[in-house]
Amino acid sequence: MEGSRRADYDEHAVTLEVDGELDVVTGETLMHAVHGVLEQGAMKVRIDLTPTTFVDSAGLAALVGSA
């Protein structure tokens, strides 16, 4: 599925995986996901862009805004 996200948890961090495109639509979803895991007490969040096929300026802004 384009833009899907998967979360993996370990003792050190939460890893969010972005699959497909990271753009204006999916970037907002990513920001909500990052803020959600931080609100649940995660101390560190990794964003895995390995399966990401495209990032536009809005996707980049979502990455920076999630920091």
C-alpha positions as CSV (number, residue, x, y, z in Angstrom):
1,M,0.0,0.0,0.0
2,E,1.4,3.4,-1.0
3,G,2.5,5.5,2.0
4,S,1.8,2.8,4.5
5,R,3.6,2.9,7.8
6,R,4.8,0.1,10.1
7,A,6.0,0.6,13.7
8,D,8.6,-1.6,15.3
9,Y,9.3,-1.3,19.0
10,D,12.5,-2.3,20.8
11,E,14.1,-1.3,24.1
12,H,15.9,1.6,22.6
13,A,13.5,3.3,20.2
14,V,10.4,3.1,18.1
15,T,11.1,2.7,14.3
16,L,8.5,4.0,11.9
17,E,8.8,2.7,8.3
18,V,7.5,4.8,5.4
19,D,6.6,2.7,2.4
20,G,6.0,4.4,-1.0
21,E,5.8,8.2,-1.3
22,L,6.3,10.8,1.4
23,D,4.4,13.9,0.2
24,V,1.8,16.4,1.3
25,V,-0.8,13.7,2.0
26,T,1.4,11.1,3.8
27,G,3.6,13.6,5.5
28,E,0.8,14.8,7.8
29,T,0.1,11.1,8.7
30,L,3.8,10.6,9.5
31,M,3.9,13.7,11.8
32,H,0.8,12.4,13.7
33,A,2.5,9.0,14.0
34,V,5.7,10.5,15.4
35,H,3.9,12.7,17.9
36,G,1.6,9.8,18.9
37,V,4.5,7.5,19.9
38,L,6.3,10.4,21.7
39,E,3.1,11.1,23.7
40,Q,3.0,7.4,24.6
41,G,6.4,7.7,26.2
42,A,8.9,6.8,23.5
43,M,12.2,8.4,24.2
44,K,13.6,7.9,20.6
45,V,12.0,7.6,17.2
46,R,13.7,6.3,14.1
47,I,12.2,6.9,10.7
48,D,13.2,4.2,8.2
49,L,13.0,5.6,4.6
50,T,14.5,2.5,3.0
51,P,11.3,1.5,1.2
52,T,10.4,5.1,0.4
53,T,10.3,5.7,-3.3
54,F,9.7,9.5,-3.4
55,V,10.0,12.5,-1.1
56,D,8.8,15.9,-2.1
57,S,9.3,19.2,-0.3
58,A,6.2,18.7,1.8
59,G,7.5,15.2,2.8
60,L,10.8,16.8,3.8
61,A,9.0,19.5,5.8
62,A,7.1,16.7,7.6
63,L,10.4,15.0,8.5
64,V,11.9,18.3,9.8
65,G,8.7,19.2,11.6
66,S,8.6,15.9,13.4
67,A,12.0,16.5,15.0
